[in-house]
Amino acid sequence: MSTQIYRLIDTHAHLDEVEDLDQAIEEAKQVGLVAVIAVGQDYESNSKIMEFSEKYKDFVYPALGLHPWSLGNMDAAKVELTLQFIVDNIEKAVGIGEIGLDYDKRVVAAADKERQKEAFKAVLELARRYDKPVSVHARYSWKDSFDLVKESGVKRAVFHWYTGFSSVLREIIAERYFISATPATEYHDEHRRAVRETPLENLLLETDCPVTYGREIKYQSRPSDVIRTLRAVAQLRGMAEETIANKTTENALRFFGLTGKVKRA
Ligand SMILES: [Zn+2]
């Protein structure tokens, strides 16, 4: 196993759900991470993420979101409050996310497709207006999610943990949007195919922590597990870890407008 330390960025982490966050941040720094993009999903998590970005200044960067999973528990007033919070904190946010559409039937039962689309369009409009990149959740909704992002006029978008059709992936790449790889690159067939078919120019690394990964041996992820993502991508692509690390970190810095702000290794 390599002992080389690479400059890495976890571009999609739910830090409000990570246990022992102080320690998780310390571990992340020790293994070479230079930044973590903390994504929010509702008013409460967005508020926490803003606090973390102050507490772990110049390491944790906030992306403020409105997740389709959260919509089921929100009335119209709560949606408004969440959108207003995003606007009020937009100067400090490096992105808007996690946002998107989820067509899993349990999610649709809680918030139907029209309601999801309405909320997604509202946050995309904020991203366009304030020129922020978006982190998109697109489970079973790959084509609709892509179409709405493209129609919104948003210039920078990452389809996080992409597992969708190759045809939509080609459209994502043609628009110079991104996909991000998670530790599921080790074993998940659809995700592996997408990671293989995406040029390095369009690829970011992430963990989506604290998601539980693994087939035989399961583990709850932390930001430091972006190293597992790196190793899996390198192995899958038959390329040096260093090449993948350098390129995807450079991509992430440009994508989130952090070039020059994040410390050198
Ligand atoms: Zn997520």
Boltz pocket constraint, residues with backbone or C-beta under 6 A from the ligand:
constraints:
  - pocket:
      binder: B
      contacts: [[A, 12], [A, 14], [A, 39], [A, 98], [A, 208]]
      max_distance: 6.0
